[in-house]
């Protein structure tokens, strides 16, 4: 019986979880499956035509399931524990901003890319570096400037006179975690060099496609208020960022803590590496196991469709946004320790997923409307599904 697969039961406390089905459960202490047969029959299990009923074990079951091939299937509790480790490590450097840190973890778990947009001095680069430092992955950084060329990002072919042939020298994009600092300072030509890498996770140079390592995550910082020497990101590139977050100004107590941490001498606080590459990949794979009820999927689609019909928006969200919101809601539920998505999870990720993908009409822009405001209005008007 050691090779029998134990299936975790569905969440009974979720109004959006799927109906529970009878499954076989292994008792770790007794190492046997207890099956209750039909007592009205002869008592011979082999001869009974009734489907056996499995009784629940008295002892709690483990949080991970061991399939017959010996591997371990990660559950939402494992993802929540991993997220807690990353949150604690990043918290050594970033004071407060728990929601922004959680959304950053969501982007990591969903194999998405993260855009950190805010005014100077609030810790955009520090957050990206701290998040990358918490992972035992290869890390690369590109400081975007107006004179940066695509070859400085992707790499270049150099003629090797000894071998009498061209050889490709990889650029900094060939890494697992890439920090694109002040990405809007590069020219559009250089910005578009990242499009293929972010979407298809490969680089095509000289007619040859080269795959990027796994995982591959781009975390870009952007200054929205300084326009001198900057180039706005095109909509095609904004759409490739799964989430856009901002930090905002700290509170008085948080800023006092920041001053204390960074004025004690030395190099300041250090982010420990708390997650391995294999752990991150396993957590990313387990996000798909989080249950999303059809009614919640339809709710997400209704939000996306509403962006295309809203009078204040010149450009609505794309189908890529629908996929991003679906996955982000799954990841948000997982880091909360749940195996099912709630409407509140969708609302939590809707603005970070949708706001940077929509384009406000010129008339609405003159009235001071922004994408965040419009998405918040849509969340208040679209009907939320109720429990069945």
C-alpha positions, 0 to 999 in steps of 0.5 A: 500500500505504500505506493497508493496515491493519497489525494487531499480533500477539497476545502469544505469551508469555501463557498467557491470550492468544488464538491468533495468526492470520496478518495482513498486516504492513507493512515501514516501510523497504521499504514493501512486503508480503512474501508467500510463495506456494506453491512447489509450484505454477506460481509465479503468485500471481494463479492460485494457490488457496492462501491466501498466507502472510505472513512476519514482517518483520525490523525491529520494528514501531511500537507504534501502528497507523494505520488507513485513516482516518489516526487512531492507535490507542493500544496498551498501551505508550502507556497505560503511558507515559502512566501513567508520566508521571502517576505521576512528576508525582504523585510530586513531591508524594506520597512513596511510595504507588506502588500507591495512585497506580497504582490512582488512574490505573486509575480515571482510565483506566476513567472511574470514580470514586475514593474515598480513605478514610483517617485525617486528615493522610495526604495524601488531599486532596493526592493528589486535587489532585495527580492532577487537577493532572497533567491539563490538564482543568478542575478543581473542588473542593467542600468538603462541610459539613453546611449544603451544599445540592444547589443548591450542587453542581448549580446553580440557576435564577435569574430574569433580569429583563432577559430576563424568563426563568429562566436556569440557573447551573451549579454546581461539578459542571460540570467535568471533574475534581471533588474532593469533599472530606470528602464524608461531612460533607454531609447525605444529601440533598446526597450524593444530588445526585451520584448521577445525575452519577456514574452517568449523567454528567448533571444534571437540574434543572427538568425539563431534563437537562444533560450533563456534560463529558467526561471527568468524574471524581469524586475524593472524600475520606472520614474513616472515624474522625471521626464527629462531624458526619458522615453515612455514605455510603449503599450506593447511592453507595458502589457508584458509586465504582469504587475505594476506596483508602487511603494508610496511614502512611508509613515512617520514610524516607518521612516524613523525605522528606515533612518535607524537601520541605514545610519548605524554604520557599515553597509546597512542591512543585508537580505539573506538568501532563503529560497533555492531555485528548485523550491521556486520552480516547484512553487511556480508549478503548484500555483496551477493547483489552486481552484478557481470556480467558473463563476469567479473566472467569469467575474474576472472576464467581466472586469476585463470586458468592462475596461473595453467598454468604459467611456473613460478608457481609450484602450482596454485590457487584452486577453493577456491581462485576463490570463495574468489576473487569473494566475495572479489571483491563484498565487495570491490565494496560495500565499495566504495558505488557501487552495481556492480563490475568493472574490477578494483575491481577484479584487486585490490583484485587479488594479496591479494587473489592469491599471497599467494596461489600459489607456485613459482617453484624452478627455478623461485625462484632462479631468484628472482620471487615471487608470487606477481610478477607472479600475477601482470604479469598475470593481465597484460596478461589476457584480461580484458572484455570490456563494452557491 
